[in-house]
Amino acid sequence: MASDPTSIAVSDDVKAIVKDKEAAGLAPVLSSTAEDDDLGISADGRAPTDEELHTLRRVPDKIPWSIYTIAFVELCERFSYYGTTAVFTNFIQQPLPPNSETGASYNIETGQAGALGLGQRTSFSLTTFNAFWQYTMPLFGAYVADSWLGRYRTIGAALGMDIIGHILLIISGLPPVIKNPNGALAAFTLGIITMGVGTGGFKPNVNPLIVEQLDLERMMIRTLPTGERVIVDPAATASRVYHYFYLFINLGALAGQLSMVYCEHYVGFWLSYTLPTIMLCFCPLVMLWGRRRYKRVPPAGSVLGRAFKIFALANKGRWSLNPVKTYKNLHDGTFWENVKPSKIQNKPKWMDFNDAWVDEVRRGFNACAVFMWYPLFWLCYNQINNNLISQAATMKLGGVPNDVLTNLNPFALIIMIPLMDTLVFPALRKLRINFTPIKRIAAGYFVAASAMIWACVLQYYLYKKSECGNYASGKMVGLDGEEVDCPNVEISVWAQTGSYVLIAFSEILASITSLEYAHSKAPANMRSMVQSVCLFMNAISSAIGFALVPLAGDPLLVWNYGVVAIAAAVGGLCFWLQFRGLDAQEDELNMLPKGDVGGHVAEPEVFEKKDSVA
């Protein structure tokens, strides 16, 4: 999307708006630090000056208890999602074990769980389609929430659809159905499609809902008990919330994946699909409990149409057959300024918003542009859901299921997230090192690329040491002249640890940051839509993944991981070169005032005052 990269001078506007609110008793006084000190007045509660923005340490605010209940809902939903998807690869790829009616191997040392026996490429295609579908539907769910139902009601409806999808998966894994592979595949496919509709309504709305429970919306000065003056920063607060939100996600993912993998091997796929469904059923109960306790931003009608009309109007007359002229026209500093209502004499009827909302829309379009390189990041992450599981099946397992290694990813996140939040990020803030979202995201690309380099090197040695050479997952002629599975390579499956840990670290830098960036930069009445654009990048990545299907099998897997690593590194470099200028605008963008659309500022409904905890 074209956007104007020049700075937004909003500091004076922000102060003017806060002063106007102060007159109505809605905001604290904006006075300089020197005046406060001279008069002996406490600086607590006022907005920071420009000097303070560059000198004082920034800290997060307190977190309301209600946030943890929404995080628990996310934990249960992710348990259900990852608990089922963890066994998808074996369900599709591996054949039904001998003397098994449920798909269970009963003995991990001597058997491999499976059901449909459709092979690695089919497995890769179906799991990639699932990822594409799960991350495309949020565009629809976000539009419904922002325009008609609101986030809370959309989440409720989505959970109902999700439960139906999980029930269809249970049917596909029942012993009588597994005996008919075509029927099992049909129920399975219908199940993941229905689940995708549910996920589409849930994911883009739960992310903004959780941060909307925070009370602080603007930076303010506060004095700590130690006497130190600090800036309480909503961006730092949102960052902390999303880090622990992501922690809850991975607690659910770890518990779901680890337990369901063993259920798959020792009992059968029907149990691996049933237990996640039971966990999912807790979500509507918690949401019902929070019906009168959560802050809820009501839907504002179809503001998306207005946003695109503004964007189209801003582009008018700026395009030329000369690309140099077009670039200059799009980046002359007036792209958004010229379409503000105050600059237009004969305003069209649809222009029922103020200048502040145009600035918000500009910020939202910039955020969407930032996400455009994310498919190359997710291309790396998606390897842990299919190809790395298949790679593990060719290695020395030592009594560990081939799909249990995926749990190293959430396990690493559960350890690293608290460490980053309590040690690394506070240390950087104390050192006045501003590790901005743009810097974190760029670093995430390169860490993800290094994870794929690890997998690439490991695959090279698997081929080198396999008795079947470059067909490590294929078959060979046995002593009796019959074809048998190629024996596992004498390389421990734990050699994959590096890939999973590096991917986890890259998620902290890029994935978590994308959630907070989408929330902080989106207009209040378009937060679900901007979140859905962020999520949709994973769907695009899955579509790109389809192009790599020819590489997703022997003897080309070294090329598969190598190509993905190069793509992520190139994406990270291009991302940094294109968006490094946004670093200087971070504070100004976060301090933009809320816009007014149709005479309505998007303010949440507050049903009950909530206690807060540190």
BELGIUR-V222383 format. One record per backbone hydrogen bond with DSSP energy under -0.5 kcal/mol. NH is the residue of the N-H (numbers start at 1). CO is the residue of the C=O. If there is no record, write none. Layout:
nh-><NH | NH>
co-><CO | CO>
This chain:
nh-><5 | 9 | 10 | 14 | 15 | 16 | 17 | 18 | 19 | 20 | 21 | 22 | 23 | 24 | 24 | 25 | 26 | 31 | 36 | 37 | 38 | 39 | 40 | 41 | 45 | 46 | 53 | 54 | 54 | 55 | 55 | 56 | 57 | 59 | 63 | 65 | 67 | 68 | 69 | 70 | 71 | 72 | 73 | 74 | 75 | 76 | 77 | 78 | 79 | 80 | 81 | 82 | 83 | 84 | 85 | 86 | 87 | 88 | 89 | 91 | 92 | 93 | 94 | 96 | 100 | 105 | 106 | 111 | 114 | 115 | 115 | 116 | 117 | 118 | 119 | 123 | 124 | 125 | 126 | 127 | 128 | 129 | 130 | 131 | 132 | 133 | 134 | 135 | 136 | 136 | 137 | 139 | 140 | 141 | 142 | 143 | 144 | 145 | 146 | 147 | 148 | 149 | 150 | 150 | 151 | 153 | 154 | 155 | 156 | 157 | 158 | 159 | 160 | 161 | 162 | 163 | 164 | 165 | 166 | 167 | 168 | 169 | 170 | 171 | 172 | 173 | 173 | 174 | 177 | 178 | 179 | 180 | 181 | 183 | 184 | 184 | 185 | 186 | 187 | 188 | 189 | 190 | 191 | 192 | 193 | 194 | 195 | 196 | 197 | 198 | 199 | 200 | 201 | 202 | 203 | 205 | 206 | 207 | 208 | 209 | 210 | 211 | 212 | 213 | 214 | 220 | 221 | 222 | 224 | 224 | 227 | 230 | 231 | 232 | 232 | 233 | 233 | 234 | 237 | 238 | 239 | 240 | 241 | 242 | 243 | 244 | 245 | 246 | 247 | 248 | 249 | 250 | 251 | 252 | 253 | 254 | 255 | 256 | 257 | 258 | 259 | 260 | 261 | 262 | 263 | 264 | 265 | 266 | 267 | 268 | 269 | 270 | 271 | 272 | 273 | 274 | 275 | 277 | 278 | 279 | 280 | 281 | 282 | 283 | 284 | 285 | 286 | 287 | 288 | 289 | 290 | 291 | 293 | 294 | 296 | 298 | 298 | 300 | 301 | 303 | 306 | 307 | 308 | 309 | 310 | 311 | 312 | 313 | 314 | 315 | 316 | 316 | 318 | 323 | 326 | 327 | 328 | 329 | 330 | 331 | 332 | 338 | 339 | 340 | 343 | 344 | 347 | 351 | 352 | 354 | 357 | 358 | 359 | 360 | 361 | 362 | 363 | 364 | 365 | 366 | 367 | 368 | 369 | 370 | 371 | 372 | 373 | 374 | 376 | 377 | 377 | 378 | 379 | 380 | 380 | 381 | 382 | 383 | 384 | 385 | 386 | 388 | 390 | 391 | 392 | 393 | 394 | 395 | 396 | 396 | 397 | 400 | 404 | 407 | 408 | 409 | 410 | 411 | 412 | 413 | 414 | 415 | 416 | 417 | 418 | 419 | 420 | 421 | 422 | 423 | 424 | 425 | 427 | 428 | 429 | 430 | 431 | 432 | 433 | 434 | 435 | 436 | 440 | 441 | 442 | 443 | 444 | 445 | 446 | 447 | 448 | 449 | 450 | 451 | 452 | 453 | 454 | 455 | 456 | 457 | 458 | 459 | 460 | 461 | 462 | 463 | 464 | 465 | 466 | 469 | 471 | 474 | 476 | 478 | 478 | 481 | 484 | 486 | 489 | 491 | 493 | 495 | 496 | 497 | 498 | 499 | 500 | 501 | 502 | 503 | 504 | 505 | 506 | 507 | 508 | 509 | 510 | 511 | 511 | 512 | 514 | 515 | 516 | 517 | 518 | 519 | 520 | 521 | 522 | 526 | 527 | 530 | 531 | 532 | 533 | 534 | 535 | 536 | 537 | 537 | 538 | 539 | 540 | 541 | 542 | 543 | 544 | 545 | 546 | 547 | 547 | 548 | 548 | 549 | 551 | 552 | 552 | 553 | 556 | 560 | 561 | 562 | 563 | 564 | 565 | 566 | 567 | 568 | 569 | 570 | 571 | 572 | 573 | 574 | 575 | 576 | 577 | 578 | 579 | 580 | 582 | 583 | 584 | 585 | 586 | 589 | 590 | 591 | 592 | 597 | 598 | 599 | 600 | 602 | 603 | 605 | 607 | 613>
co-><3 | 7 | 8 | 10 | 11 | 12 | 13 | 14 | 15 | 16 | 17 | 18 | 19 | 20 | 21 | 22 | 21 | 29 | 32 | 33 | 34 | 35 | 36 | 36 | 221 | 43 | 49 | 50 | 51 | 51 | 52 | 52 | 229 | 231 | 613 | 611 | 64 | 65 | 65 | 66 | 67 | 68 | 69 | 70 | 71 | 72 | 73 | 74 | 75 | 76 | 77 | 78 | 79 | 80 | 81 | 82 | 84 | 85 | 85 | 87 | 88 | 89 | 90 | 115 | 97 | 265 | 265 | 107 | 103 | 90 | 94 | 91 | 94 | 92 | 93 | 119 | 120 | 121 | 122 | 123 | 124 | 125 | 126 | 127 | 128 | 129 | 130 | 131 | 132 | 133 | 133 | 136 | 137 | 137 | 138 | 139 | 140 | 141 | 142 | 143 | 144 | 144 | 144 | 145 | 297 | 149 | 150 | 151 | 152 | 153 | 154 | 155 | 156 | 157 | 158 | 159 | 160 | 161 | 162 | 163 | 164 | 165 | 166 | 167 | 168 | 169 | 170 | 171 | 174 | 174 | 175 | 177 | 179 | 180 | 177 | 180 | 181 | 182 | 183 | 184 | 185 | 186 | 187 | 188 | 189 | 190 | 191 | 192 | 193 | 194 | 195 | 196 | 197 | 198 | 199 | 202 | 202 | 203 | 204 | 205 | 206 | 207 | 208 | 210 | 211 | 232 | 46 | 230 | 222 | 228 | 224 | 222 | 57 | 220 | 230 | 59 | 231 | 232 | 233 | 234 | 235 | 236 | 237 | 238 | 239 | 240 | 241 | 242 | 243 | 244 | 245 | 246 | 247 | 248 | 249 | 250 | 251 | 252 | 253 | 254 | 255 | 256 | 257 | 258 | 259 | 260 | 261 | 262 | 263 | 263 | 102 | 173 | 268 | 268 | 269 | 270 | 271 | 273 | 274 | 275 | 276 | 277 | 279 | 280 | 280 | 281 | 282 | 283 | 284 | 285 | 286 | 288 | 290 | 290 | 605 | 296 | 603 | 146 | 147 | 301 | 302 | 303 | 304 | 305 | 306 | 307 | 308 | 309 | 310 | 311 | 312 | 313 | 315 | 321 | 322 | 323 | 324 | 325 | 326 | 327 | 329 | 334 | 336 | 337 | 340 | 341 | 345 | 348 | 350 | 596 | 354 | 354 | 355 | 356 | 357 | 358 | 359 | 360 | 361 | 362 | 363 | 364 | 365 | 366 | 367 | 369 | 370 | 371 | 373 | 373 | 374 | 374 | 375 | 376 | 377 | 377 | 378 | 380 | 381 | 382 | 383 | 383 | 386 | 387 | 388 | 389 | 391 | 392 | 489 | 491 | 395 | 397 | 401 | 404 | 405 | 406 | 406 | 407 | 408 | 409 | 410 | 411 | 412 | 413 | 414 | 415 | 416 | 417 | 418 | 419 | 419 | 420 | 423 | 424 | 425 | 426 | 427 | 429 | 428 | 432 | 433 | 434 | 436 | 437 | 438 | 439 | 440 | 441 | 442 | 443 | 444 | 445 | 446 | 447 | 448 | 449 | 450 | 451 | 452 | 453 | 454 | 455 | 456 | 457 | 458 | 459 | 460 | 461 | 462 | 466 | 468 | 471 | 484 | 476 | 482 | 478 | 476 | 474 | 394 | 489 | 396 | 492 | 493 | 494 | 495 | 496 | 496 | 497 | 498 | 499 | 500 | 501 | 502 | 503 | 504 | 505 | 506 | 506 | 507 | 507 | 510 | 511 | 512 | 513 | 514 | 515 | 516 | 517 | 518 | 523 | 524 | 526 | 527 | 528 | 529 | 530 | 531 | 532 | 533 | 534 | 535 | 535 | 536 | 537 | 538 | 539 | 540 | 541 | 542 | 543 | 544 | 544 | 545 | 546 | 548 | 548 | 549 | 551 | 553 | 556 | 557 | 558 | 559 | 560 | 561 | 562 | 563 | 564 | 565 | 566 | 567 | 568 | 569 | 570 | 571 | 572 | 573 | 574 | 575 | 576 | 579 | 580 | 581 | 582 | 583 | 585 | 586 | 587 | 589 | 600 | 352 | 352 | 597 | 595 | 601 | 296 | 605 | 63>
